[in-house]
Amino acid sequence: MSTVLSPATGLEASTLTSTRIANTADSVSFAGVGKSFGSRTVLADVSVEVERGEVIAILGTSGCGKSTLLRIVAGLDLPTSGVVSIDGTPVSRVDSRCAFAFQEPRLLPWRTLEANVSLGLPKKTPKAAGQARVRELIELVGLADSAGHRPREVSGGMAQRASLARALARNPGVLLLDEPFGALDALTRLKMQDLLLDIHAAAPTTILLVTHDVDEALQLADRVVLLGRNDDAAPDAGAGIRSIVTVPGARPRDRSSHELAELRAELLEGLGIERHHG
């Protein structure tokens, strides 16, 4: 099979364009989800249905509960009220159908990138099947030539690719991404966004993405969920869903699109940034 170079990412893309990696995709349901820590209410009455294979971006100001919402989906936290269900089954403990990738790669420094990816494999995976799965994921994220390197020997973007591959090794029905590109420089961030689109095309799992970057949300998501407190809410009220925006157009999208620019302005207004009319 010939190798082509992805113009978006600069990565070898033969596997991305011609092969789909075996992966599941689960639906996620939020029904009246609330979360309090002591007397402080963080989330209140969050309700939304996420379809299988859908990419949902969660936007909101700092402290509004975006990361808490992901933790509830994963079973790392339990809601104070309401229910989160994955494929119709309520989440009541750490859920093996989910995999997490964070802002920091969180790789073990003494292990190679390949060995770090293998840590994501489900328990009792047969050795040969596990090795094959790791190899295909390493190729998928463009790290075939660096698989034997340790984290200190590669760039931040390469380490984050390994982190994504490790999350996918679990074969998750739901991939939870908590600002996965937030620590990267602007150019690497754009390349990683394009890589995530390639990954989703090859391994189309359901993705919930927390981000502060409106442009990133519009580039990656099918829908954008804006979390926040209503203008007339009490100061101690929890954040809920202020709006849900469906992003038009097939991915990859034209970053200079006028339609996306209008949605960008709308979402920024929802985050408290006023339009400037020149």
Secondary structure, DSSP 8 states (H G I E B T S, - for coil): ----B-TTTSSB-HHHHH---------EEEEEEEEEETTEEEEEEEEEEE-TT-EEEEE--TTSSHHHHHHHHHTSS--SEEEEEETTEE--S--TTEEEE-SS----TTS-HHHHHHTTS-TT--HHHHHHHHHHHHHHTT-GGGTTS-GGGS-HHHHHHHHHHHHHHT--SEEEEESTTTTS-HHHHHHHHHHHHHHHHHS--EEEEE-S-HHHHHHH-SEEEEEE--TTS-TT--BEEEEEEE--S-SS--TT-HHHHHHHHHHHHHTT------
